[in-house]
């Protein structure tokens, strides 16, 4: 590529020769170089493939929960749910997913109110699940809930402050 001084020198030579044909050819060359430069910078952006969204389940995209995964699978593994319990937990999970989706799509509710209502839906769902469990499973379930709240608190996502412990 030529530098600014070389270009101005070529322009001066063109003016001196006063040959309109050479001047037109020079302009066309400069124009081609400019178009190629613009095209070369824009081409990589156009060549990128669009990001594909993650697959969705019937209850909508999987959100939150333990390990950001499927709550039913997680609870089945951690609590040794029976097949009957799995069926009931799936139904509760799907119902709360539908309620959450409807709430997210409701534009008449303020964002702060949505958050509170989502927390209510979650608490109700967790309460229904807890009611299905045996006493031993309830103890494990409560421990999982406490652990999750601790992780959220550690990440700065709310929850009540930890109890003060006296220093010895």
Residue pairs with C-beta under 8 A, 6 or more apart in sequence:
1 33
2 10
7 30
10 26
11 26
14 22
14 23
14 26
54 61
58 94
58 97
59 93
59 94
59 97
59 98
59 101
60 97
60 98
60 100
60 101
62 68
62 69
62 70
63 100
65 71
65 74
66 74
66 78
66 144
66 148
67 74
71 89
71 93
72 86
72 89
72 90
72 93
75 81
75 89
75 129
75 141
76 86
76 89
78 140
78 144
79 133
79 137
79 140
79 141
80 137
81 89
81 137
85 132
85 133
88 132
89 129
89 132
92 125
92 128
92 129
93 125
95 125
96 121
96 122
96 124
96 125
99 121
100 118
100 121
103 109
103 114
103 117
103 118
103 121
104 114
106 114
109 117
126 145
129 141
130 138
130 141
130 142
133 141
149 159
152 158
152 159
153 159
153 160
153 161
153 162
